[in-house]
Amino acid sequence: MALRPEIHSPKTGQKRYGRGFTLKELKDAGLSLSDARWMAIPIDRRRSSHYPDNVTLLKDYFEQIRKLSEESKPVKPKEKPVEQEAPKPVPVPVETDLTELPQITKKVVDTLVAAGVTSIHALSTTSPRRLTRVTDLKRERAEKLVDTAKLHIRELSRAAREERAQKPKITELKHLPEISRGDLRKLKDLGVTSLDELKSENARDLSLLTGIPESRIKEWVKVIRKLPKE
């Protein structure tokens, strides 16, 4: 017999089997739309009632399937570890962003890296006097390099501030790009009312239930995942 929920008649109060579970019952049982699809759990979008017994029924059903899945997994035999010769150490190249500075040659970059100055930030905080002491650079050249690094960092900071100021803050579903009032209404009907709820749902299932293109839903989820954590 298929898994079906119990509902109460609004007139007589008698119990009978319903066509499917509500999204609220599914959510309270800790299941997503993709879980319901995988376990062939029927969903009735037209019903808005909520019964704790149905939530318990879903939890018990999921627990039974989980136990059956674990019991059906084959036990892999333990393999004896194969002794391998230790690989020879390979020299790892030092990553540096010094090449982003204008009018700086590879020879100068190699000189700075060899002296332990491996980044633009490190160069900007190094005094020209110390730089001439640990490298073969002349004082005038060292001063110019340090000033260039400081200017580069200031320009990056200014560009980052301007970019943050131009970007609209996304705190609600209505702030997402290219989302219409109709899209918001369809998502609300399915119980998706926040950014976190939208991010946790399966884009394909939401597309099938709402008619919103799957590509647009995936783009929204991508935007939400890039938001800074509060």
C-alpha positions in Angstrom: 0.0 0.0 0.0 1.4 3.4 -1.0 2.3 5.9 1.7 -0.7 8.3 2.2 -1.5 10.8 4.9 -4.5 10.9 7.2 -6.7 14.0 7.1 -9.8 15.1 9.0 -13.1 16.0 7.3 -13.9 19.6 8.1 -17.6 18.8 8.5 -17.7 15.5 10.3 -14.1 15.3 11.7 -13.8 11.8 10.5 -10.3 10.5 9.4 -9.7 9.5 5.8 -6.7 9.1 3.5 -5.6 12.2 1.6 -4.0 12.5 -1.8 -0.6 13.6 -0.5 1.4 15.4 2.2 1.7 19.2 2.4 4.9 21.0 2.0 4.7 22.1 5.7 4.4 18.5 6.8 7.4 17.6 4.6 9.5 20.4 5.9 8.7 19.6 9.6 9.8 16.0 9.0 13.2 17.3 7.8 12.7 16.3 4.2 13.2 18.3 1.0 11.3 18.1 -2.3 14.1 16.0 -3.8 13.9 13.6 -0.8 10.1 13.2 -1.4 10.7 12.6 -5.1 13.4 9.9 -4.4 11.2 8.1 -1.9 8.0 8.5 -4.1 6.2 10.4 -1.3 3.0 12.0 -2.8 2.6 15.8 -2.4 -0.8 17.6 -2.4 -0.2 21.3 -3.1 -3.9 22.1 -2.8 -4.1 21.0 0.8 -3.0 23.6 3.4 -3.8 21.6 6.6 -1.1 20.3 8.9 -1.2 17.2 11.1 1.5 16.1 13.5 0.6 12.4 12.9 1.6 12.9 9.3 4.9 14.4 10.2 5.6 11.4 12.5 4.6 9.0 9.7 7.1 10.7 7.3 9.9 10.5 9.9 9.2 6.8 10.5 9.0 6.1 6.8 12.3 7.9 6.2 14.0 6.0 9.0 12.9 2.6 7.6 14.3 3.5 4.2 17.5 4.6 5.7 18.0 1.4 7.6 17.2 -0.7 4.5 19.7 1.3 2.5 22.4 0.7 5.1 21.7 -3.0 5.3 21.8 -3.4 1.5 25.3 -1.8 1.2 27.9 -4.5 0.4 30.8 -4.8 2.8 34.1 -4.1 1.0 36.9 -6.4 2.0 39.8 -4.7 3.6 42.7 -4.4 1.2 46.3 -4.7 2.4 48.1 -1.4 2.0 50.6 -1.5 -0.8 54.0 -0.1 0.2 55.2 2.6 -2.1 58.4 4.4 -2.3 58.3 7.9 -0.9 58.1 10.4 -3.8 61.0 12.7 -4.2 60.3 16.2 -3.1 59.5 18.5 -5.9 60.4 22.2 -5.5 57.2 24.2 -5.2 57.3 27.6 -6.9 56.5 30.5 -4.7 53.2 32.2 -5.5 53.5 36.0 -5.8 51.4 38.9 -7.0 54.4 41.1 -7.5 54.0 40.7 -11.3 50.9 42.8 -11.1 52.9 45.9 -10.4 53.5 48.2 -13.4 57.0 48.3 -15.0 58.5 45.5 -12.9 60.7 43.0 -14.6 60.9 39.2 -13.9 64.5 39.7 -12.7 63.4 42.1 -10.0 60.5 39.9 -9.0 62.9 36.9 -8.6 65.3 39.1 -6.6 62.5 40.2 -4.2 61.1 36.7 -3.8 64.6 35.3 -3.0 64.9 38.0 -0.3 61.6 36.9 1.3 59.5 39.7 -0.1 56.8 37.5 -1.8 53.8 39.8 -2.1 52.8 43.4 -2.9 51.7 43.8 0.8 55.1 42.6 2.1 56.8 45.1 -0.3 54.7 48.0 0.8 55.6 47.4 4.5 59.3 46.9 3.9 61.6 50.0 4.3 63.7 51.0 1.3 66.8 50.8 3.6 66.2 47.2 4.5 65.4 46.4 0.9 68.8 47.6 -0.3 70.4 45.6 2.5 68.8 42.2 1.6 69.0 42.7 -2.2 71.4 44.2 -4.8 68.9 47.0 -5.5 69.9 50.6 -5.3 68.3 53.0 -2.8 66.4 55.0 -5.5 65.1 51.9 -7.1 64.0 50.4 -3.7 62.1 53.6 -2.8 60.3 53.6 -6.1 59.3 50.0 -5.7 57.9 50.5 -2.2 56.0 53.6 -3.3 54.5 51.8 -6.2 53.4 48.9 -4.0 51.7 51.3 -1.5 50.0 53.2 -4.4 48.8 49.8 -5.8 47.2 48.8 -2.5 45.5 52.1 -2.0 44.0 51.9 -5.5 42.7 48.3 -4.9 41.1 49.4 -1.6 39.4 52.4 -3.3 38.1 50.2 -6.1 36.8 47.6 -3.7 34.9 50.3 -1.7 33.4 51.7 -4.8 32.3 48.2 -6.0 30.7 47.5 -2.6 28.9 50.9 -2.7 27.5 50.2 -6.1 26.2 46.7 -5.4 22.6 46.5 -4.0 22.3 44.7 -0.7 20.4 41.4 -1.0 18.6 40.5 2.2 15.3 39.2 0.9 14.0 37.2 -2.1 12.6 40.4 -3.7 16.1 41.8 -4.0 17.3 38.9 -6.3 18.0 39.9 -9.9 15.2 39.5 -12.4 12.7 38.1 -9.9 9.1 39.2 -10.5 6.1 39.4 -8.2 4.7 36.3 -9.8 7.9 34.4 -9.0 7.7 35.6 -5.4 4.1 34.4 -5.2 4.8 31.0 -6.6 7.7 30.5 -4.2 5.6 31.6 -1.3 2.9 29.1 -2.2 5.5 26.4 -1.8 6.7 27.7 1.6 9.9 29.2 0.2 10.0 32.7 1.9 13.7 33.4 2.6 17.1 33.3 0.9 18.2 30.3 3.0 15.1 28.3 2.2 15.6 28.9 -1.5 19.3 27.9 -1.3 18.4 24.6 0.4 15.8 23.5 -2.2 16.5 21.5 -5.4 16.3 23.9 -8.5 14.9 21.2 -10.8 12.0 20.4 -8.4 11.2 24.0 -7.8 11.1 24.6 -11.5 8.7 21.7 -12.1 6.4 22.9 -9.3 6.5 26.7 -10.1 7.1 26.9 -13.8 10.1 29.2 -13.2 13.0 28.3 -15.5 15.6 26.1 -13.8 18.4 28.2 -15.1 17.0 31.3 -13.4 16.6 29.5 -10.1 20.2 28.2 -10.3 21.4 31.8 -10.9 19.5 33.0 -7.8 21.1 30.2 -5.7 24.5 31.2 -7.1 24.0 34.8 -6.1 22.8 33.8 -2.5 25.9 31.5 -2.0 28.2 34.5 -2.9 26.6 36.7 -0.3 28.8 37.5 2.7 27.9 35.6 5.9 26.6 37.9 8.7 
